């Protein structure tokens, strides 16, 4: 089983994706623009990580 599952994807050159860690349930946002990219936890309005049960 894969640890991370992509649950959302938008764009081709300027990419935004949401990945879920299947062990912890934490959601992550991946952003790619050309040759640069980054990954960070997805936070709710209170600044806490979004967790998928």
C-alpha positions as CSV (number, residue, x, y, z in Angstrom):
1,X,0.0,0.0,0.0
2,X,1.3,3.5,-0.8
3,X,1.8,5.8,2.1
4,X,0.5,8.9,0.2
5,X,-2.6,9.2,-2.0
6,X,-3.3,12.1,-4.3
7,X,-6.9,13.3,-3.7
8,X,-6.9,16.5,-5.8
9,X,-5.0,17.9,-8.7
10,X,-5.3,21.2,-10.7
11,X,-3.2,22.6,-13.5
12,X,-0.4,21.4,-15.7
13,X,2.4,23.9,-15.5
14,X,1.2,25.7,-12.4
15,X,0.2,22.6,-10.3
16,X,-1.7,22.4,-7.1
17,X,-2.3,19.0,-5.5
18,X,-3.6,17.7,-2.2
19,X,-2.0,14.5,-0.8
20,X,-3.2,12.5,2.2
21,X,-0.8,10.5,4.4
22,X,-2.6,7.1,4.8
23,X,-0.9,6.4,8.2
24,X,-1.7,9.7,9.9
25,X,-4.5,11.1,7.8
26,X,-2.8,14.5,7.5
27,X,-3.5,16.4,4.3
28,X,-0.6,18.2,2.5
29,X,-0.7,20.8,-0.3
30,X,1.9,20.4,-3.1
31,X,2.5,23.5,-5.3
32,X,4.7,23.4,-8.4
33,X,5.4,26.4,-10.7
34,X,7.8,25.6,-13.5
35,X,11.0,24.1,-11.9
36,X,10.1,25.2,-8.3
37,X,7.8,23.4,-5.9
38,X,6.9,22.9,-2.3
39,X,5.0,20.7,0.1
40,X,3.3,21.9,3.3
41,X,0.5,20.6,5.7
42,X,-3.0,21.8,4.8
43,X,-4.3,23.9,7.7
44,X,-7.8,24.7,8.8
45,X,-9.1,28.1,9.8
46,X,-7.7,27.6,13.4
47,X,-4.2,26.8,12.0
48,X,-4.4,23.1,12.8
49,X,-3.6,20.4,10.2
50,X,-6.6,19.0,8.3
51,X,-6.9,15.3,9.1
52,X,-8.9,12.8,7.0
53,X,-10.2,9.9,9.0
